[in-house]
Amino acid sequence: MQGRIQAILGIDAGTTSVKTVAFALDGTILADAKSSVRIHRDDDGRAEVDMALVWQAAAATITEVVHELGDTDVIAIGVTGQGDGAWLVDSDLHPMRPAALWLDGRANARLADWLEDGRAATVNDITGSPLFAGALPLLVDELQETGALDNDRLGYHLNCKDWLRWNLTGIVATDPSEASRTYLDTAVGAYSDELLRALSHERLRNALPPVQPPESVGGTLLPQVAEQLGLPAGIPVAIGLVDTAAAGVGLGAIGDGQGYAILGTTGFIGVNHPSRTEVRTRESIVLFTGRGSQVLESMAPMTGTPNLDWVRDTLGLTHEHWAAVELQADVVPPGSGGVIYLPYGAPSGERAPFFDPAASAGWLGMSITTTPAQLLRSVYEGLAYALTECLDMLGLDGDLLVCGGGSESNLLCSVLADVSGRSIIRQQAPEVGARGAATLALLAGEHASSLEDAVHMLAPASSTFTPSRERAEIYRDAYTTFIETRDALRPVWPQLRALRERSTALAVSTEYPKSEPPRPAPSHPTRSTHVHQGGSL
């Protein structure tokens, strides 16, 4: 008689949705479910979410997956989620207010003050990471000053995944990666009383949850919750990691010197170092991983796949399948006919590997002989140049593991291999965050002998893109040209940004009489024919 199938649940709570994925012990995805979460925004920069609704979304996805699994034994549960923000509960563990998210901008003016008076530098010195408006230390002061936080009622700050795990187990705890974004000294892996004093936040010390290893048990499933979800009580729930660090575990990037990239709407590039003494720059984010003294140093450039969406639309290829679009770029030789694309297209500018809110995208090196296909390929190359700059600054020497929507592009992976001069390894299965959470749960439930063993058990198949020596030589010079071109243009970015804003304001303010719309320019058949002949793809 064959035994029942065993499964691990991985819960991944992102900014706008929550997913639950069930993995077999060989890494196969057995079932998955997703539920959206609404973000509330306001003109003052706030970005908030109802904490109760986040839990309800998670519970709904778990219930759906359990129903789909049928006659399957769930043996462990892992949780990961978005980081930063302020997820505050009272002494009875009830939400005090909506959670302020990592993208909340209310504290921007306060951030400027902290940058000027040295408090931001102190945060960087101790945590290893630069401060930003959505970080807990800033948000706490902002909420208190505006009357949105009552200190006398404050119980704990629970990060997103920790809030979900508390609902599952009733245990208050966090992990080193989440704590790294609050008051943790990442050189030693413990909360810093020095930092709390420097910020006059001593009152918050008791509101910080205990830090436990990511692969340890963070409680077991409560009976009343188990009944609601259709599961047996007592299932172990792992402590877990923040989503970016969990993705590294899901990809198998757990050793010193290993690196990985998430190629999505924005980018994420991370490299593991033996200790914080190996960190390369003060502009990067540093997370204590809980694996000895190891830290994850990362950069999160705004550069991402929206550049590809934009160029496809701009070249009139919106309705073309991506495979057909990439085929046109793939036949263009490396270097795109001398065209360089700067991929800084985010309206908010760039944040890594340099910070410049005025950063702008642009094509350079074009002529009247430049083809649309060359423009298309140059965008892929521009993304690869920008990502390679991050890799170089972080000091990655070996292969790069990749995931995210952009990694589904064979062309982008191939170009990135050639530009960076390293092999790009792509997992052949989705949901690396949930897989990382499940991997830690596998170890927490004592179904694996080590983290390496757990990673091996759940690892899916992968494909490798190896750099071409010939193409890599071409790109070596092109990469240098990209950096020099970008640096030469940076002084005029503020002027270009100002021009864009003036032009946009003019377009909005210009109104034509409703009875007499603007007349189209007279047609010029000869000129029109010439443009048509030169502009086809």
KAWO-V819039 format. One line per field, one symbol per residue. ss: DSSP state (H for helix, E for strand, C for the rest). psi: psi as a letter, one per 30 degrees, with the letter a starting at -180 (. if undefined). A space follows every 10 residues. Layout:
ss = ???
psi = ???
This chain:
ss = CCCCEEEEEE EEECCCEEEE EEEECCCCEE EEEEEECCCE ECCCCCEEEC HHHHHHHHHH HHHHHHHHHC CEEEEEEEEE ECCCCECEEE CCCCECCCEE CCCCCCCHHH HHHHHHHCHH HHHHHHHCCC CCCCCHHHHH HHHHHCCCCC HHHEEEECCH HHHHHHHHHC CCCECHHHHC CCCEECCCCE ECHHHHHHCC CHHHHHHECC ECCCCCEEEE CCHHHHHHHC CCCCCEEECC CEHHHHHHHH HCCCCCCCEE EEECCCEEEE EEECCHHHCC CCCCEEEECC CCCCEEEEEC CCCCCHHHHH HHHHCCCCCC CHHHHHHHHH CCCCCHHHCE EECCCCCCCE CCCCCECCCC CEEECCCCCC CHHHHHHHHH HHHHHHHHHH HHHHCCCCCE EEECHHHHCH HHHHHHHHHH CCCEEEECCC CHHHHHHHHH HHHHCCCCCC HHHHHHHHCC CEEEECCCHH HHHHHHHHHH HHHHHHHHHH HHHHHHHHHH HHHHHHHHHC CCCCCCCCCC CCCCHHHHHH HHHHHCC
psi = kkllkklkkk kjjaeflkkk kkklfgfkje lllkklkkkk llfgfkjlkj eeeeeeeeee eeeeeeeeeb ikjjflkkkl lllaajikla fggkkflkkk lfgkgfgeee eeeeeeffee eeeeeefgkl llfgkeeeee eeeeegggkj effkdljkle eeeeeeeefg kklaleeeff gcgkjfffhl kjeeeeeegh geffeffklk klkeglkhll kkeeeeeefg lklgkkklea lleeeeeeef fgiflkfkll kjjaellkkk kklelfffkf lfflkkkkfg ibgkljklki kfkaffeeee eeeegggegk keeeefeeff fklkfhggkk kjhifkfgbl fkglkjfgkl llklgllffk leeeeeefee eeeeeeeeee eeefgkealk klalefffje eeeeeeeeef glkkkkkgka heeeeeeeee eeeeghglfl eeeeeeefkl llkkjkkkee eeeefeeeee eeeeeeeefe ffeeeeeeee eeeeeeeefj kkkefilkkl kkkjeeeeee eeefgk.
